[in-house]
Amino acid sequence: MSLNKILSLILILLFLPLQSKAFLGLTSRFDQKHKITAAREAYTNGNYQEAIEIGRKFLSENQEAPKRRIRRIYLVLGDAYAALNDYDHALLTYNEALEVLPKDVGLNLALANLYYKTELYDKSIEFYNKVLQLDDDNSKALLGLGRAYLKIGFLSKSRQYFKNYLDQKKEKDNSVYFDYAMANFLSNNQNIALEYAQKAQKIDENNPDIYFLTAKIYRNLKENEKADNNINQALKLSNNRDDILLTSLLWRAYKQETAKDVFKEIKNYQKQNPDSQLAVFIEGMSLLTQGKKQKALTIFRKIQDVNEDSFIKEITKQILKNN
């Protein structure tokens, strides 16, 4: 065999392992992409357990996969667990992902949202703040912080983040308008609360919660006729939801012209809801407004006999003290 042929053969033999490795690498990348696509399709089609099985298998078999692919599979896994209401595994999945990708905005945001959904508001605030450290203009984190602070009653912070979000987004969103109105209502900023409640109302004219909040705002502004109109609309839209119905009856119990009717209505309500402390209070107030003081005080004493402490119990205590 000539020297040239020997050299050619050696070159071919040397090249084959490289070619084989390249081919295997290409096959591996194709397989990874295929599995990520399959997991996403399973999730999209509601086959959450299948998505989880594909995702977990991917992680065990592709530990050296590029981080961008690991990120995608973790997001599918977390979303699939959450869709099954398996929040413990969803939280573990996102935390596990952040051990690999601690500075990933999407994963931090997903974890913050899940903490919020599971009412772990302090943890959600922690991770929304991490998102802002990585992306200081992230509107979803601003909104999340506004809502989380509202839930824990830190109203000044809540208003601040809602305002930052609204200033940044400049788009009509009745749910954000409603939450910002609620934060201002609870902070006794009634005029700002009214402005945003009305904005929410213009976008969604069939939402009883918006009318209910607007009614309470008008009540605080001493515009009782507008308050009554809004709570009546809320009642129509909600099919007499208990919280709205009882608030309406309470307001009417203070009026001389409606107190007698309220007494009849609340007695009927109590037949179906005998344990409602608020209903008992409304009964007492309707009697007091009608001038039936002793009967009213007897009713209020019933509330004092209840073991559990409550805001209503404290109010009746003051009424009894003053009478």
Short mmCIF file of the C-alpha atoms (twelve columns), coordinates in Angstrom:
data_MODEL
# 
_entry.id   MODEL 
# 
loop_
_atom_site.group_PDB 
_atom_site.id 
_atom_site.type_symbol 
_atom_site.label_atom_id 
_atom_site.label_alt_id 
_atom_site.label_comp_id 
_atom_site.label_asym_id 
_atom_site.label_seq_id 
_atom_site.Cartn_x 
_atom_site.Cartn_y 
_atom_site.Cartn_z 
_atom_site.pdbx_PDB_model_num 
ATOM 1   C CA . MET A 1   0.000   0.000  0.000  1 
ATOM 2   C CA . SER A 2   1.371   3.392  -0.977 1 
ATOM 3   C CA . LEU A 3   2.260   5.992  1.612  1 
ATOM 4   C CA . ASN A 4   -0.458  8.346  0.344  1 
ATOM 5   C CA . LYS A 5   -3.152  5.674  0.759  1 
ATOM 6   C CA . ILE A 6   -1.960  4.894  4.278  1 
ATOM 7   C CA . LEU A 7   -2.111  8.579  5.224  1 
ATOM 8   C CA . SER A 8   -5.600  8.907  3.735  1 
ATOM 9   C CA . LEU A 9   -6.794  5.884  5.715  1 
ATOM 10  C CA . ILE A 10  -5.340  7.280  8.937  1 
ATOM 11  C CA . LEU A 11  -7.114  10.614 8.348  1 
ATOM 12  C CA . ILE A 12  -10.440 8.834  7.765  1 
ATOM 13  C CA . LEU A 13  -10.002 6.787  10.925 1 
ATOM 14  C CA . LEU A 14  -9.161  9.881  12.927 1 
ATOM 15  C CA . PHE A 15  -12.154 11.786 11.530 1 
ATOM 16  C CA . LEU A 16  -14.730 9.080  12.193 1 
ATOM 17  C CA . PRO A 17  -14.854 9.523  16.023 1 
ATOM 18  C CA . LEU A 18  -15.247 13.286 15.586 1 
ATOM 19  C CA . GLN A 19  -18.000 12.782 13.058 1 
ATOM 20  C CA . SER A 20  -19.677 10.278 15.338 1 
ATOM 21  C CA . LYS A 21  -19.541 12.671 18.302 1 
ATOM 22  C CA . ALA A 22  -20.965 15.507 16.214 1 
ATOM 23  C CA . PHE A 23  -23.741 13.237 15.012 1 
ATOM 24  C CA . LEU A 24  -24.509 12.090 18.553 1 
ATOM 25  C CA . GLY A 25  -24.522 15.719 19.759 1 
ATOM 26  C CA . LEU A 26  -26.927 16.704 17.007 1 
ATOM 27  C CA . THR A 27  -29.152 13.751 17.868 1 
ATOM 28  C CA . SER A 28  -29.079 14.686 21.558 1 
ATOM 29  C CA . ARG A 29  -30.091 18.303 20.843 1 
ATOM 30  C CA . PHE A 30  -32.906 17.129 18.590 1 
ATOM 31  C CA . ASP A 31  -34.118 14.684 21.254 1 
ATOM 32  C CA . GLN A 32  -34.067 17.391 23.956 1 
ATOM 33  C CA . LYS A 33  -36.073 19.814 21.805 1 
ATOM 34  C CA . HIS A 34  -38.540 17.063 20.964 1 
ATOM 35  C CA . LYS A 35  -39.088 16.222 24.641 1 
ATOM 36  C CA . ILE A 36  -39.573 19.885 25.599 1 
ATOM 37  C CA . THR A 37  -42.120 20.266 22.789 1 
ATOM 38  C CA . ALA A 38  -43.885 17.069 23.912 1 
ATOM 39  C CA . ALA A 39  -44.053 18.289 27.521 1 
ATOM 40  C CA . ARG A 40  -45.483 21.648 26.420 1 
ATOM 41  C CA . GLU A 41  -48.069 19.998 24.171 1 
ATOM 42  C CA . ALA A 42  -49.131 17.649 26.980 1 
ATOM 43  C CA . TYR A 43  -49.551 20.637 29.301 1 
ATOM 44  C CA . THR A 44  -51.454 22.664 26.692 1 
ATOM 45  C CA . ASN A 45  -53.810 19.722 26.089 1 
ATOM 46  C CA . GLY A 46  -54.497 19.347 29.818 1 
ATOM 47  C CA . ASN A 47  -52.478 16.174 30.189 1 
ATOM 48  C CA . TYR A 48  -50.634 17.494 33.223 1 
ATOM 49  C CA . GLN A 49  -49.421 14.189 34.630 1 
ATOM 50  C CA . GLU A 50  -47.955 13.271 31.245 1 
ATOM 51  C CA . ALA A 51  -46.193 16.654 31.107 1 
ATOM 52  C CA . ILE A 52  -44.738 15.986 34.568 1 
ATOM 53  C CA . GLU A 53  -43.505 12.517 33.601 1 
ATOM 54  C CA . ILE A 54  -41.826 13.850 30.449 1 
ATOM 55  C CA . GLY A 55  -40.313 16.753 32.379 1 
ATOM 56  C CA . ARG A 56  -38.910 14.646 35.187 1 
ATOM 57  C CA . LYS A 57  -37.463 12.127 32.725 1 
ATOM 58  C CA . PHE A 58  -35.853 14.955 30.784 1 
ATOM 59  C CA . LEU A 59  -34.140 16.308 33.913 1 
ATOM 60  C CA . SER A 60  -32.825 12.896 34.944 1 
ATOM 61  C CA . GLU A 61  -31.481 12.043 31.478 1 
ATOM 62  C CA . ASN A 62  -30.209 15.464 30.349 1 
ATOM 63  C CA . GLN A 63  -28.308 16.941 33.261 1 
ATOM 64  C CA . GLU A 64  -25.757 18.446 30.847 1 
ATOM 65  C CA . ALA A 65  -28.437 20.096 28.680 1 
ATOM 66  C CA . PRO A 66  -28.106 23.837 28.013 1 
ATOM 67  C CA . LYS A 67  -29.595 25.937 30.790 1 
ATOM 68  C CA . ARG A 68  -32.130 27.516 28.444 1 
ATOM 69  C CA . ARG A 69  -33.675 24.071 27.876 1 
ATOM 70  C CA . ILE A 70  -33.560 23.176 31.563 1 
ATOM 71  C CA . ARG A 71  -35.353 26.475 32.239 1 
ATOM 72  C CA . ARG A 72  -38.128 25.642 29.776 1 
ATOM 73  C CA . ILE A 73  -38.725 22.191 31.209 1 
ATOM 74  C CA . TYR A 74  -38.812 23.537 34.787 1 
ATOM 75  C CA . LEU A 75  -41.449 26.093 33.815 1 
ATOM 76  C CA . VAL A 76  -43.612 23.396 32.242 1 
ATOM 77  C CA . LEU A 77  -43.146 21.175 35.312 1 
ATOM 78  C CA . GLY A 78  -44.063 23.914 37.783 1 
ATOM 79  C CA . ASP A 79  -47.106 24.958 35.765 1 
ATOM 80  C CA . ALA A 80  -48.257 21.334 35.457 1 
ATOM 81  C CA . TYR A 81  -48.014 20.703 39.204 1 
ATOM 82  C CA . ALA A 82  -49.882 23.958 39.882 1 
ATOM 83  C CA . ALA A 83  -52.609 22.998 37.389 1 
ATOM 84  C CA . LEU A 84  -53.132 19.805 39.418 1 
ATOM 85  C CA . ASN A 85  -53.326 21.915 42.604 1 
ATOM 86  C CA . ASP A 86  -50.189 20.129 43.795 1 
ATOM 87  C CA . TYR A 87  -48.722 23.349 45.108 1 
ATOM 88  C CA . ASP A 88  -46.131 21.695 47.330 1 
ATOM 89  C CA . HIS A 89  -44.450 20.036 44.343 1 
ATOM 90  C CA . ALA A 90  -44.873 23.176 42.241 1 
ATOM 91  C CA . LEU A 91  -43.068 25.252 44.868 1 
ATOM 92  C CA . LEU A 92  -40.328 22.627 45.209 1 
ATOM 93  C CA . THR A 93  -39.920 22.585 41.428 1 
ATOM 94  C CA . TYR A 94  -39.460 26.337 41.098 1 
ATOM 95  C CA . ASN A 95  -37.079 26.444 44.076 1 
ATOM 96  C CA . GLU A 96  -35.117 23.567 42.558 1 
ATOM 97  C CA . ALA A 97  -34.956 25.465 39.264 1 
ATOM 98  C CA . LEU A 98  -33.624 28.583 40.983 1 
ATOM 99  C CA . GLU A 99  -30.747 26.577 42.444 1 
ATOM 100 C CA . VAL A 100 -29.643 26.070 38.838 1 
ATOM 101 C CA . LEU A 101 -30.747 29.471 37.495 1 
ATOM 102 C CA . PRO A 102 -30.887 31.878 40.466 1 
ATOM 103 C CA . LYS A 103 -30.990 35.031 38.313 1 
ATOM 104 C CA . ASP A 104 -33.708 33.943 35.907 1 
ATOM 105 C CA . VAL A 105 -36.474 36.564 35.887 1 
ATOM 106 C CA . GLY A 106 -39.196 34.221 34.630 1 
ATOM 107 C CA . LEU A 107 -38.540 31.544 37.251 1 
ATOM 108 C CA . ASN A 108 -38.389 34.074 40.102 1 
ATOM 109 C CA . LEU A 109 -41.650 35.604 38.880 1 
ATOM 110 C CA . ALA A 110 -43.330 32.195 38.563 1 
ATOM 111 C CA . LEU A 111 -42.331 31.357 42.135 1 
ATOM 112 C CA . ALA A 112 -43.529 34.752 43.422 1 
ATOM 113 C CA . ASN A 113 -46.891 34.278 41.686 1 
ATOM 114 C CA . LEU A 114 -47.271 30.804 43.164 1 
ATOM 115 C CA . TYR A 115 -46.454 32.028 46.672 1 
ATOM 116 C CA . TYR A 116 -49.131 34.704 46.182 1 
ATOM 117 C CA . LYS A 117 -51.652 32.144 44.956 1 
ATOM 118 C CA . THR A 118 -51.001 29.937 47.987 1 
ATOM 119 C CA . GLU A 119 -51.416 32.969 50.299 1 
ATOM 120 C CA . LEU A 120 -47.772 32.984 51.396 1 
ATOM 121 C CA . TYR A 121 -47.695 36.724 50.880 1 
ATOM 122 C CA . ASP A 122 -44.432 37.470 52.691 1 
ATOM 123 C CA . LYS A 123 -42.616 34.959 50.484 1 
ATOM 124 C CA . SER A 124 -44.289 36.330 47.366 1 
ATOM 125 C CA . ILE A 125 -43.074 39.830 48.301 1 
ATOM 126 C CA . GLU A 126 -39.541 38.472 48.744 1 
ATOM 127 C CA . PHE A 127 -39.473 37.015 45.239 1 
ATOM 128 C CA . TYR A 128 -41.267 39.907 43.536 1 
ATOM 129 C CA . ASN A 129 -38.503 42.092 44.962 1 
ATOM 130 C CA . LYS A 130 -35.907 39.688 43.560 1 
ATOM 131 C CA . VAL A 131 -37.519 40.105 40.153 1 
ATOM 132 C CA . LEU A 132 -37.228 43.893 40.461 1 
ATOM 133 C CA . GLN A 133 -33.568 43.560 41.439 1 
ATOM 134 C CA . LEU A 134 -33.019 41.707 38.170 1 
ATOM 135 C CA . ASP A 135 -35.432 43.811 36.095 1 
ATOM 136 C CA . ASP A 136 -36.359 47.093 37.773 1 
ATOM 137 C CA . ASP A 137 -39.133 47.871 35.263 1 
ATOM 138 C CA . ASN A 138 -40.893 44.514 35.490 1 
ATOM 139 C CA . SER A 139 -44.581 45.479 35.482 1 
ATOM 140 C CA . LYS A 140 -45.783 42.042 36.628 1 
ATOM 141 C CA . ALA A 141 -43.620 42.284 39.749 1 
ATOM 142 C CA . LEU A 142 -44.925 45.803 40.472 1 
ATOM 143 C CA . LEU A 143 -48.493 44.554 40.188 1 
ATOM 144 C CA . GLY A 144 -47.739 41.493 42.300 1 
ATOM 145 C CA . LEU A 145 -46.259 43.656 45.053 1 
ATOM 146 C CA . GLY A 146 -49.289 45.951 44.990 1 
ATOM 147 C CA . ARG A 147 -51.640 43.014 45.451 1 
ATOM 148 C CA . ALA A 148 -49.499 41.218 48.031 1 
ATOM 149 C CA . TYR A 149 -49.148 44.323 50.204 1 
ATOM 150 C CA . LEU A 150 -52.904 44.892 49.896 1 
ATOM 151 C CA . LYS A 151 -53.523 41.366 51.191 1 
ATOM 152 C CA . ILE A 152 -51.383 41.903 54.303 1 
ATOM 153 C CA . GLY A 153 -52.817 45.383 54.919 1 
ATOM 154 C CA . PHE A 154 -49.663 47.382 54.191 1 
ATOM 155 C CA . LEU A 155 -51.706 49.970 52.337 1 
ATOM 156 C CA . SER A 156 -49.122 52.694 51.712 1 
ATOM 157 C CA . LYS A 157 -46.820 50.183 49.996 1 
ATOM 158 C CA . SER A 158 -49.740 48.712 48.106 1 
ATOM 159 C CA . ARG A 159 -50.814 52.090 46.748 1 
ATOM 160 C CA . GLN A 160 -47.225 52.919 45.779 1 
ATOM 161 C CA . TYR A 161 -46.740 49.786 43.684 1 
ATOM 162 C CA . PHE A 162 -50.175 49.987 42.068 1 
ATOM 163 C CA . LYS A 163 -49.457 53.613 41.110 1 
ATOM 164 C CA . ASN A 164 -46.053 52.659 39.690 1 
ATOM 165 C CA . TYR A 165 -47.684 49.895 37.683 1 
ATOM 166 C CA . LEU A 166 -50.454 52.141 36.340 1 
ATOM 167 C CA . ASP A 167 -48.004 54.907 35.446 1 
ATOM 168 C CA . GLN A 168 -45.848 52.406 33.564 1 
ATOM 169 C CA . LYS A 169 -48.510 50.389 31.751 1 
ATOM 170 C CA . LYS A 170 -50.944 53.199 30.897 1 
ATOM 171 C CA . GLU A 171 -53.578 50.680 29.809 1 
ATOM 172 C CA . LYS A 172 -57.147 50.068 30.874 1 
ATOM 173 C CA . ASP A 173 -57.417 47.141 33.264 1 
ATOM 174 C CA . ASN A 174 -60.508 46.965 35.453 1 
ATOM 175 C CA . SER A 175 -59.009 44.408 37.867 1 
ATOM 176 C CA . VAL A 176 -56.062 46.711 38.620 1 
ATOM 177 C CA . TYR A 177 -58.342 49.747 38.842 1 
ATOM 178 C CA . PHE A 178 -60.492 47.812 41.306 1 
ATOM 179 C CA . ASP A 179 -57.548 46.768 43.487 1 
ATOM 180 C CA . TYR A 180 -56.094 50.293 43.486 1 
ATOM 181 C CA . ALA A 181 -59.542 51.669 44.374 1 
ATOM 182 C CA . MET A 182 -59.767 49.150 47.239 1 
ATOM 183 C CA . ALA A 183 -56.335 50.149 48.578 1 
ATOM 184 C CA . ASN A 184 -57.403 53.799 48.586 1 
ATOM 185 C CA . PHE A 185 -60.819 53.029 50.069 1 
ATOM 186 C CA . LEU A 186 -59.184 51.195 52.975 1 
ATOM 187 C CA . SER A 187 -56.730 54.083 53.357 1 
ATOM 188 C CA . ASN A 188 -59.662 56.529 53.533 1 
ATOM 189 C CA . ASN A 189 -58.610 58.222 50.292 1 
ATOM 190 C CA . GLN A 190 -62.207 58.148 49.143 1 
ATOM 191 C CA . ASN A 191 -61.990 60.519 46.173 1 
ATOM 192 C CA . ILE A 192 -59.123 58.591 44.575 1 
ATOM 193 C CA . ALA A 193 -60.939 55.348 45.392 1 
ATOM 194 C CA . LEU A 194 -64.071 56.643 43.657 1 
ATOM 195 C CA . GLU A 195 -62.112 57.739 40.571 1 
ATOM 196 C CA . TYR A 196 -60.653 54.278 40.015 1 
ATOM 197 C CA . ALA A 197 -63.802 52.384 40.987 1 
ATOM 198 C CA . GLN A 198 -65.654 54.360 38.320 1 
ATOM 199 C CA . LYS A 199 -62.916 53.577 35.790 1 
ATOM 200 C CA . ALA A 200 -63.316 49.887 36.586 1 
ATOM 201 C CA . GLN A 201 -67.092 50.208 36.300 1 
ATOM 202 C CA . LYS A 202 -66.844 51.711 32.805 1 
ATOM 203 C CA . ILE A 203 -64.820 48.729 31.611 1 
ATOM 204 C CA . ASP A 204 -66.977 46.073 33.283 1 
ATOM 205 C CA . GLU A 205 -70.573 47.128 33.820 1 
ATOM 206 C CA . ASN A 206 -71.670 43.710 35.067 1 
ATOM 207 C CA . ASN A 207 -69.293 43.139 37.963 1 
ATOM 208 C CA . PRO A 208 -71.140 43.199 41.318 1 
ATOM 209 C CA . ASP A 209 -67.911 43.642 43.309 1 
ATOM 210 C CA . ILE A 210 -67.192 46.942 41.577 1 
ATOM 211 C CA . TYR A 211 -70.683 48.281 42.328 1 
ATOM 212 C CA . PHE A 212 -70.424 47.046 45.909 1 
ATOM 213 C CA . LEU A 213 -67.113 48.845 46.434 1 
ATOM 214 C CA . THR A 214 -68.456 51.991 44.744 1 
ATOM 215 C CA . ALA A 215 -71.473 51.897 47.069 1 
ATOM 216 C CA . LYS A 216 -69.236 51.740 50.149 1 
ATOM 217 C CA . ILE A 217 -67.137 54.620 48.848 1 
ATOM 218 C CA . TYR A 218 -70.233 56.778 48.302 1 
ATOM 219 C CA . ARG A 219 -71.423 55.822 51.782 1 
ATOM 220 C CA . ASN A 220 -68.164 57.114 53.252 1 
ATOM 221 C CA . LEU A 221 -68.560 60.304 51.202 1 
ATOM 222 C CA . LYS A 222 -72.058 60.747 52.734 1 
ATOM 223 C CA . GLU A 223 -73.688 60.453 49.311 1 
ATOM 224 C CA . ASN A 224 -76.256 57.942 50.501 1 
ATOM 225 C CA . GLU A 225 -78.561 58.003 47.486 1 
ATOM 226 C CA . LYS A 226 -75.696 57.101 45.141 1 
ATOM 227 C CA . ALA A 227 -74.550 54.477 47.648 1 
ATOM 228 C CA . ASP A 228 -78.032 52.911 47.631 1 
ATOM 229 C CA . ASN A 229 -78.218 52.936 43.823 1 
ATOM 230 C CA . ASN A 230 -74.882 51.151 43.533 1 
ATOM 231 C CA . ILE A 231 -75.579 48.531 46.171 1 
ATOM 232 C CA . ASN A 232 -78.965 47.808 44.594 1 
ATOM 233 C CA . GLN A 233 -77.218 47.257 41.267 1 
ATOM 234 C CA . ALA A 234 -74.709 44.977 42.989 1 
ATOM 235 C CA . LEU A 235 -77.587 42.967 44.451 1 
ATOM 236 C CA . LYS A 236 -79.188 42.539 41.023 1 
ATOM 237 C CA . LEU A 237 -75.950 41.392 39.441 1 
ATOM 238 C CA . SER A 238 -74.990 39.041 42.288 1 
ATOM 239 C CA . ASN A 239 -78.377 37.414 42.846 1 
ATOM 240 C CA . ASN A 240 -78.502 38.726 46.438 1 
ATOM 241 C CA . ARG A 241 -75.064 37.518 47.532 1 
ATOM 242 C CA . ASP A 242 -74.981 37.285 51.336 1 
ATOM 243 C CA . ASP A 243 -72.294 39.899 52.018 1 
ATOM 244 C CA . ILE A 244 -73.951 42.451 49.727 1 
ATOM 245 C CA . LEU A 245 -77.463 41.641 50.964 1 
ATOM 246 C CA . LEU A 246 -76.514 41.995 54.638 1 
ATOM 247 C CA . THR A 247 -74.727 45.293 54.014 1 
ATOM 248 C CA . SER A 248 -77.804 46.629 52.221 1 
ATOM 249 C CA . LEU A 249 -80.081 45.503 55.049 1 
ATOM 250 C CA . LEU A 250 -77.751 47.067 57.622 1 
ATOM 251 C CA . TRP A 251 -77.842 50.438 55.878 1 
ATOM 252 C CA . ARG A 252 -81.626 50.264 55.605 1 
ATOM 253 C CA . ALA A 253 -81.922 49.251 59.276 1 
ATOM 254 C CA . TYR A 254 -80.721 52.739 60.228 1 
ATOM 255 C CA . LYS A 255 -83.552 54.419 58.262 1 
ATOM 256 C CA . GLN A 256 -86.862 55.045 59.968 1 
ATOM 257 C CA . GLU A 257 -88.829 54.477 56.765 1 
ATOM 258 C CA . THR A 258 -87.284 51.062 56.014 1 
ATOM 259 C CA . ALA A 259 -86.440 49.626 59.459 1 
ATOM 260 C CA . LYS A 260 -89.754 47.762 59.807 1 
ATOM 261 C CA . ASP A 261 -89.347 46.014 56.433 1 
ATOM 262 C CA . VAL A 262 -85.742 45.156 57.287 1 
ATOM 263 C CA . PHE A 263 -86.891 43.456 60.500 1 
ATOM 264 C CA . LYS A 264 -89.154 41.135 58.493 1 
ATOM 265 C CA . GLU A 265 -86.489 40.447 55.865 1 
ATOM 266 C CA . ILE A 266 -83.759 39.699 58.389 1 
ATOM 267 C CA . LYS A 267 -86.011 37.311 60.328 1 
ATOM 268 C CA . ASN A 268 -86.590 35.371 57.098 1 
ATOM 269 C CA . TYR A 269 -82.855 35.405 56.414 1 
ATOM 270 C CA . GLN A 270 -82.131 34.004 59.883 1 
ATOM 271 C CA . LYS A 271 -84.329 30.984 59.230 1 
ATOM 272 C CA . GLN A 272 -81.768 29.880 56.649 1 
ATOM 273 C CA . ASN A 273 -78.737 31.332 58.445 1 
ATOM 274 C CA . PRO A 274 -79.289 30.982 62.209 1 
ATOM 275 C CA . ASP A 275 -75.597 31.418 63.096 1 
ATOM 276 C CA . SER A 276 -75.073 34.791 61.413 1 
ATOM 277 C CA . GLN A 277 -73.955 37.263 64.068 1 
ATOM 278 C CA . LEU A 278 -74.347 40.152 61.645 1 
ATOM 279 C CA . ALA A 279 -77.968 39.168 60.975 1 
ATOM 280 C CA . VAL A 280 -78.670 39.276 64.735 1 
ATOM 281 C CA . PHE A 281 -77.066 42.730 64.901 1 
ATOM 282 C CA . ILE A 282 -79.206 43.964 61.994 1 
ATOM 283 C CA . GLU A 283 -82.297 42.639 63.764 1 
ATOM 284 C CA . GLY A 284 -81.339 44.630 66.858 1 
ATOM 285 C CA . MET A 285 -80.608 47.810 64.880 1 
ATOM 286 C CA . SER A 286 -83.925 47.641 63.051 1 
ATOM 287 C CA . LEU A 287 -85.723 47.400 66.415 1 
ATOM 288 C CA . LEU A 288 -83.670 50.270 67.866 1 
ATOM 289 C CA . THR A 289 -84.477 52.490 64.867 1 
ATOM 290 C CA . GLN A 290 -88.186 51.719 65.316 1 
ATOM 291 C CA . GLY A 291 -87.934 52.917 68.921 1 
ATOM 292 C CA . LYS A 292 -88.211 49.435 70.435 1 
ATOM 293 C CA . LYS A 293 -85.235 49.976 72.659 1 
ATOM 294 C CA . GLN A 294 -85.684 47.209 75.237 1 
ATOM 295 C CA . LYS A 295 -86.264 44.538 72.590 1 
ATOM 296 C CA . ALA A 296 -83.197 45.795 70.757 1 
ATOM 297 C CA . LEU A 297 -81.034 45.645 73.874 1 
ATOM 298 C CA . THR A 298 -82.207 42.088 74.530 1 
ATOM 299 C CA . ILE A 299 -81.032 41.177 71.026 1 
ATOM 300 C CA . PHE A 300 -77.664 42.860 71.566 1 
ATOM 301 C CA . ARG A 301 -77.162 40.941 74.820 1 
ATOM 302 C CA . LYS A 302 -77.494 37.712 72.837 1 
ATOM 303 C CA . ILE A 303 -74.441 38.761 70.837 1 
ATOM 304 C CA . GLN A 304 -72.517 39.411 74.056 1 
ATOM 305 C CA . ASP A 305 -73.290 35.861 75.190 1 
ATOM 306 C CA . VAL A 306 -71.424 34.430 72.192 1 
ATOM 307 C CA . ASN A 307 -67.985 33.140 73.179 1 
ATOM 308 C CA . GLU A 308 -66.000 34.276 70.145 1 
ATOM 309 C CA . ASP A 309 -64.722 37.821 69.919 1 
ATOM 310 C CA . SER A 310 -65.713 39.886 66.910 1 
ATOM 311 C CA . PHE A 311 -66.030 43.430 65.654 1 
ATOM 312 C CA . ILE A 312 -69.824 43.165 65.932 1 
ATOM 313 C CA . LYS A 313 -69.551 42.016 69.532 1 
ATOM 314 C CA . GLU A 314 -67.407 45.057 70.321 1 
ATOM 315 C CA . ILE A 315 -69.945 47.429 68.719 1 
ATOM 316 C CA . THR A 316 -72.869 45.934 70.642 1 
ATOM 317 C CA . LYS A 317 -70.836 46.227 73.829 1 
ATOM 318 C CA . GLN A 318 -70.551 49.972 73.249 1 
ATOM 319 C CA . ILE A 319 -74.272 50.243 72.440 1 
ATOM 320 C CA . LEU A 320 -75.205 48.455 75.667 1 
ATOM 321 C CA . LYS A 321 -72.784 50.624 77.619 1 
ATOM 322 C CA . ASN A 322 -74.394 53.809 76.240 1 
ATOM 323 C CA . ASN A 323 -77.957 52.583 76.883 1 
# 
